[in-house]
Amino acid sequence: MPLSSACLAPRPCSLPRVAVVGGGPAGLMAAEVLAEAGAPVDLYDAMPSVGRKFLLAGRGGLNLTHSEPVERFIARYAERADEVRPWIEAFGPQALRDWVHALGITTFVGTSGRVFPTDMKAAPLLRAWLQRLRASGVQVHTRHRWQGWDEAGRLRMASPEGEHVIDADAVVLALGGASWARLGSDGSWLPELARRGVDVARFKPANCGFDVAGGWSPFLRGRFAGQPVKPVAASVSLPHGAAVRQQGEFVLTDTGVEGSLIYAFAARLRDAIEREGRATLTLDLLPDHPPEQVLEKVRRPRGPRSWPTHLKSVLNIHGLKLALLYEVLGAERMEDPLQLALALKALPLTLVAPRPMDEAISTAGGVRLEAMDGHGMLKDLPGVFCAGEMLDWEAPTGGYLLTAAMANGRWVGRGVLQWWQSGRG
């Protein structure tokens, strides 16, 4: 893209004038790094206020990051772990906590290892962050929706006052993914970048729920939809024959399943459905009981007691777990102790579709990391950088999404400065 004429005067500019488009965590982080270095920064967001998805994500308690060892943390990014590694090594979980503390917000580590602000809220952190950004000179412009570029390479912005154009020496696009459209992340930017030759991948739901084959019975749906299944472990087979397993909990929905345990397997389940039309999630309803113990207790004489009474007595199986067994096995197979014991340790749920993208917590797809250079700049559009969830990487919930988005924003902000100081390519 052509650079701003503002820096084509005989006297060279020491720092670029930067337009950051997108007021989510990645855009705010990029703006912070640039402004702290002394660069003039204008930040634009389509919504009436910045950080809307950040605030909504923190409504039930803002999960900032995770306290596990860094190598295990990085492994959570699966096939993109190698690309994400430098972001996290430069600004990892502890660095993020230190950054939050510098804003005057204290944090704590929960029993699961997740890290939260002490008051669990996102709003105080965002207020303190915006106050610091404005003090550093960042100019925030809301209700400005990016429309692409004009023929001179200037940014086109639609605002309540009409469309206008913006000159900048460098542009950081932090436009988000394609979930939660009502908060501004609608993915509408992707065709414009694709039209200009940027290598992009179609969006897919990530950290999402799934529909079960055939739907639930009216009884199960009417009686138990919205209730959690816990404790439980789940496993998913991998293409090469191995399996991954994790313990946690999930929620039964009207159409299937959702929740943190499901999100941990969402990418694998989604990809399996794309390949084969369905995926199997295997549930261990008694994760703390070895199989032989389960079989021994199921086989104990039950006398005149019904199976539901017997299972509640010997294994504390009742309510939703019992209903799931009947749903999958049927009444006849429930009478077979061996099949029942096997199902208690390996109950198969057949899933046939992820929930719609706008229900997902996040998305995969977007600008492929291969389309950018080591600074985070698009190879085909000099001076244009991309950051955050608009890039083609994904992670499970647990603080991994937020940490990587913020770390990448900082990485890209530094990349803009390095690119400019190196003579712009």
Steps between C-alpha positions, in 0.01 A plus 500: 500500500624856439633671811377830630623813326549644849835322525626573148632846591876564479538465878459129590248400762636315805179309572200407287148631538301182556132422457386206712167363379321297765464569871521148639787372716744454207434846356525667839829321570648601167392859563661493845837379374506758220389791717750416773772517236382849409316424177179695435216248509136527395283205598171438316215271599166435332305478825390784729769395750811282488554160658139382481578132446766524772238631743243235411757222525569616854137508606528166679851568627786625281737209437822688421746216455613167648768422755627172351865465385580696185582198283166339580332836447651537153398145408135607534530673162534160331615523137569874539715459811826572315364825358343610829811416704691827441195706598463312829870495575504878461183557704384189681262425788718651773581807292127548442430478873778752569350732239156472662650570842664815362149623414409469868302177456586203722464140383469152646543142379188285524496132589502409130818703442312776319589858584235764574486859626427493871160662446438270198394799288622626163369859521746639759794360303374645171438841660851513645647385167317764297600769747865405454467486122344845483770635734763365260339690212287235329204664327193275509235536228184292545221439247760482224462192282781408265394477134832412338727734304447764237698520175771705671552236767328694777270335754130545434293543815124518535387711795178673611628809316544305176794329331844656521858393427799471731870526425736287705858386470408157634174321567430233761184306424364330811151429371414187696354174379148415387314418820285729713406726209285717724819608678679589177683175419318402182785410263370742237856615430615168353377551138685833475832344596438198279424733208842658548676165482546430871503128579198438723322193635124475532362548848397204715343493847742435786425449870146412405224258587387209283174337394451133580385255231122472489451755775415423861176335598224736619542360852875564520474842338202612708632369830872563482590763237717765662634270771870416543647151473774462763738358589569341166793430272485513122721361229524536124687269265768655280547410131811292571316284754602660830254683721505810716318511833407778740290525814258784570135576443261598224138608461217318328327733252173478308686361200818344639790598722711804583728628776866507595564127456341507155699809400822317585422254219314736268767527228542122479125438501436769237775369272379141535147606404639680195689186394248230584164666561500411869726470804491286813552648845553224756393573857629343820218563746707363788849642442618417852400133481710234323307283251530181703351673805208629294430154361520341846252749647258475208501118535417505869163335570229763492213284624165669448659842441464664158806582296472874576484428873786251477727737303435784740579275795825345376642774273299817575378507139170685479333802345655623176772234484240227535281665237796517260559128545138423412516744208799328341456136605123464506307308766585153366879544500480662843403156631836350394756557781801473269365747242394732780845491664668564167268794430566655838871520408464562127165646399511606132327819388475548124528866402399618154544878484662788684267771615474811276807720488339798666438286810867403523731662752762540227579399145775332304592631158585848382837629382743211471817552701696407189368817335705714740868565553690484827375846598133401465471698176310369199749398234275626220405830668807684633421713802189297593525279809244256642451397863288293734202279427483601133800271450459130427580342837280368776522391861271350764344712770693538825675829437690374195302706248534826690868451583598425141289785358661750736848355450456515124383860521821591680704298251344681205538841665871436536505367145369832367783685677764255380374519143502880505843527661648250255409722207156353425610180331 
